[in-house]
């Protein structure tokens, strides 16, 4: 399938409301749901906790009922996904309740995956008050790409202004200072990022291209205009915190359901390249869906175009990245092997085909494919061919780059080493 067809598919998905940068949460308004379990005595912590537990059970059951899936692996991942989303919603609401501008390592490590987290990225962030003035400072690392962006993480997601590494002024050692505020002070000549009135969160992204050599930076955030509240905690405050946590969970967890259904319907064994709506500028995304049985292989042929970096990875029905540490479920352009004819060939198959760019679905017969092109000027042409595994060789050039067991083990070892560096405290 060539580029023109893929662009047409992208237009279909965009017309249906499909945009990788943002999503509208399906389902009813949670304000009606939260009233479904009344609390008898608002001064009794046992009653308040009972309401929270009842609401959590009901919310989880409603979400699961909206995601009917047959494969056992999808059902198992559903339960793990909901548990992770309970933790993510709890941490988000607790952080907002304290109001402290602390930078925290976000999810997308081996847990809290959401929105098809990038296999090459580290995400750290903080809750911010859009009326506040903040100072972000530290030392940038050596990651291929770096960006600071404001957004609202309270569902639905919305992205606002950003500053990227090539725009950030630093000293010779990489040290920097960034002022974040509604208005730029007249006497300020340094780095500045406009605080949109809708902002609730600050997100720092680092994209690693060379997993062996690139290292994270160090970043610190402080609020300049006022301190967090020191008012004593009350039962009413915590009761609202518990309700807000359920509300965030109920809206956050199923946010990608409609997109998964669109992928299954429109782009089975293909992708639809499009420019991002709500992520970083100059990025292109190609979401798609693979359906590959045990005796099949999906051959993906890529003609690369210039970009700061590009990548491909696999994900599950819940928009979580498939394990890319213990499996070759992701590659970026520095990790792929290019064939002598200039093409890069990937193969999704359930057993190792002995090819360098094997995308291992880790037991999933269907799931997401996502191509990312970062700071690119054009879309990459892609071609997809579903074949029987026994016929795969007929569709490959004789000089295709191959890989053996030692190559695989070296890849797994490299991935584990990098993970230890990227996610160190």
N, C-alpha and C positions, 0 to 999 in steps of 0.2 A: 504494500500500500504506500503510495507516494505522498508527497507533501501537500499537493492540492486537496486531496481527499481528507487528509488529516486536518487541514485548516477548516474545511467545511464542517467536519465533526466538531471542531472546537467552537465554531459559530453556533451549532446546535446546542452544545452544552452551555454556552454563555447565555443564549436566549432562554434556556431553562433555569437560569439563575446560578449556574455553576461557575464559581470563580475561586481559585485556590486561596486567595488572600482573605476571604471572608465567608461567612456562612450564616444562614438564618436557622435558628433552632426550631425544629418541628415540634408538634404536640401542643397541648393546651397551655394557657397562661398559668404559671405555677401558683399565682395568688389564690386561685380556686382550689388547687390541690392542697396547699399548705393548711387550709382551713378544714380539711377532711378529718383531721384528728384533733379534737378539742382537748384542752388541758383543763382538768378540774380545778386545781389549786395552783395559781401562778406563783405562789410563794413556796411551793413544795418542790425541791430539786428532783425528788424521785419521780414526781408526775411530769416535770419538764423533760427529764431524760427519757421517760417512757414515750412521750409524744415524739421525741426525736427518733427513737428506735422504730416506732410504728410508721412514721412518715418515710424513713429510709427504706424499710422493707417494701412499702407500697410503691415508692418511686422506682426502686430497682426492679420490681416485678413488672411494672408498666413498661419500663424501657426494654426489658428482655422480651416481653410479649410483642413489641413493635419490631423486633429483629428475628423473625423466624428463620433459622438456618438448619440445614440437614447435617453437614459434616461435623463429626464429633470434635474435631480440633477447633472449629468455630464456636461451638457451644462452650468448650473449656476456656477458650480465650475470652469469651463474653464475661464469664464470672471473674476472671483475673482482671479484665479491663475495668469492670465496675468497682472492684476493690481499689484499684489504682485511682479511679476518679473520685472515690470517697476521700482518699488521702489528699488528692490535689485540691478538691473543693474545700476541705477542712483547712489546709494550709493557707489557701488564698484568703478565706474569710477571717481566719485568725490574724493574718498579717494585716489585713485592712482594719481590723478592730484595734490593733495596737498603734497603727499609724507610723511605725518606725520606718525610715527610708533605708532599710538594710538590703544590700544586694544579696540575693540568694541564688544558688544553683537551681535552675528549674528542672523539670522532668526531662524526658528524652535521653536518659542514660540507659539503664536496663529496665527501668520502671517509669511510670507516668508518661508513657508515650502517648502522643495525641496529635491529630492533624497531619499524620505522616511526617514525623520528625526526621530531619535530614541526618543521614548516617555520617556526614562529614562535619556536623555543626556542634558547637557548644553554646548553650543558651543560659545566660544569667539575667536576672531582672529584679525589679523592686516595685512595690506599690508607691505611687506618687499622688499628691494632691495637686490638681490642675491649677489651683490658685497659688501654689507655693513656688519658691525659687530654690534651685538645687545646684550643687557643684559636684560634677563627676570628674574624678582625677585618677591618675595612676600611670601605668606604663603599658603601652600596647605590646602584644606578643608578636610572634612571627607567623601567625596564621595567614593563609593566602588572602582572605578577605575579612574585614572587620566592619561592623556597623552598629550605630546606636539609634534606636527608633522609639518613638512614643506611640502608644496604642491604648485602646480600651480592651481589657481582657474580660470584663464583665459581659457575658453573652448578650448580644452577638458581638463578635470581634470586629474592630475597626482599626486600621493603621493610619498613623499621622506622619509628621515630619521625621526626617532621618538625617544623619550625617555619617558618611562612610570614611574608611581609612584614608582614601586618597584626598579627602577634603579636610581631614583633621590636621591641624598644625601641631607638631611635636618638636621637642628639642632633639639633639643629636643622639640621645640615649633612648628616645621613644617616650619620654615623659610628656604628659599633656594635662590640660585643664579645660573643662567644658562647662559653660554656664547654661542652665536650662531655666527658662522663665517665659511668662506671657509676652513681655516686651523686652527688647534689648536695651540695656542702659546706655545713655548717651556717651558715657565715658568708658565703655567696655569695647576693647579692640581685639579680644581673644576669640576662641571658639565659642559659638553660641548655637543653641537649638531652641526653636520656638515651641513653647508649651501650648498645645491646642486645648481649648476649654473642655473638650471631651476626654482628655487623657486620664487614664487611671493607672497606667503601668509604663515603666521604662524597661526596654529590652536591649541587651547587649548580645550581639551574635558574633561568633568567630567561626569561619569555615576553613577547615584544614584540608589542604591538597596533598602535601607530602606528610604522611602520617608518621614517618620515621624522624623527620627533622624539625617540623614546626612545633612551636610551644605556645601555651596560653599566656595571656597578659595578666596583669593585676589591676583591679579596679576598685574604687572606693566612692561611695555616694554619701553626701551630707546635705541636710536642709539648712538654708541660710537665714530664712526669715522668721521661723518660730520653732518651738519644740513640741513634741507630742504631748497630748493631754495627760495630766497626772490625776484625773478624777478617779475616786475609788470605783471598783467594779461593783455592779448591781445585778440582781437577778433579772431585772427587765432587760438589761444590756445583753446578758448571756442568753436569755430566751430568744431575743432577736438574732443573735449570732447563730444559734442552733437552727432557727428557721431559715436564715440566709444561706447557711451551709447546705441544707436540703435543697433550697431553691437553685443554688449554683450547680449542685450535682445533677439535679433533674434537667436543667437546661444544657449543661455542658456535655454530659455523657452521650446523648443521642445526636449531637450537633452534626455529625458527618453521615447520618443515615441516608438522607436524601441523595447525597453525592455518591455513596456506594451504589445505590439503586440506579442512578444515572449511568455510572460506569458500566455496570453489568448490562444495561439495556443498549447503550450506544457504542461502547468501545471495547467489545470483547476481542482479545488478542490483537489490539492495536492501541495507539494513544492519540490524544488530541492536543497538539501543541498550541499554546496560547500565552499571551503576555500576562503577567500577574496583575490582579486588581488591587490587592491590599498588602503585598509584601514589599520587598525592596525594588526600587526602580531598575530598569534595564535588565530584568530577569525574565526568562521564559520558562514555563512549566509544561510538561507533557504528561498529564495523568491518563492512565489506561487501566485495563483489566486483563489478566491472563487466565485462561482456562486450559489447563494442560493435564491430561490423564497420565497414568503411570507408564503407558506404552507410547507416549507422545513427547515431542520436543518442539518448543517455539523458538525459531531462529529469528533474531533481530539484527538487522544489518544497518549500520550507522555510517553516514558520511559526515565527519566532524567539521564544524565551522569555528572560526576564532571566537574565543570567550575567555574570561578570566579563569573559569573552570567550568566543567560540566560533569554530570554524574547520572547514574541510574541506580534505582533500588527497588526492592520488592516490599510490599506491605500486606497486611491482612484486612479482613472485612471491617475491622474496627478502626482503621486508619492508624495502625501502629506499624512501625518498621519491623519487618521480619529480622530476627536475630542476625546481625551482621558481624558479630564477633566469632561465634562458633560456626558460622556458615558464610559462604561467599554470596551473600544476598545483596551486596552493594559494590559498586566500583565508581571511582572518579577517574578523570582523564589521565592522571598520573599513574594509575594502577592498572589500566587496561593494556592489553597487547594489541598492537595494530598489525594487520596482515600486510604482506608486501604490496597488495594492490591499493593500499591506503584506507581500506575500510576497517571498521571495528565490528566484530561479530560476537554477539552474545547468544547464549543458548540457555533457555529455561528448561530444565529436565530434572526428573526425580532421582536419577542416578548419574554419577559423574561421567560425562561423555569424553573426558580426557582432553577437553579444549580449554585454552587459557582463560577465557572469559565466561566461565560457567556461573550462571545465576541459580543458586540453590534455593528452591522454595521451602525447604525445611518441613516437608510433609503437607504443604498446602497444594491442593489441586487447582485452586483458584485464589485470586487475590489481586492486589493493586500492583501496577507498575508506575513509576514516576521518573521522568527525565527532568533534570534541572539544568538550565543554562544560565550561568551567572555573569552579568555584565557582557551580554552577547549582543551582536548587531543583527543577527538573522537566525531563523529557525533551522535546525539540523534536519536534513532529509532522513527519514527512517523507513525501513521496509520490514514487514513481518510475514513469516511463513510458518504455518503449523504443519508438522510432518510426523509420521510414525518414527519412533526412535531408531528403528532398524534401518530407516531410509535416510537418516540425517546426513550421512557421508556423501550421498548423491548431490546434496545441495551446498557442499562446501568446496572451496578451491583446494587443490592438493597442498598448497603451501600454507594453509591455515595454521596459526600458532597453537601448539598443543601444550599440555601441562600434565605432570605425573603426580603421584602421591607426595613426593618430597616437596614439590611446588605448593601443593595445597597446605601442607603442614607449615611451611614457611609463611604462607599468607595468614593462617590462623594465628601464628605466634606474633606476627607483626601487628595484627589487629588488637590482640590482648595487650601488647606493650603500649600501644598508643592509648588505649582506653584507660590504662593506669595513670598515664600522664594527663590526659584531657580531664578526667573526672576526679583528680586528686583534690583534697580539701584545700 
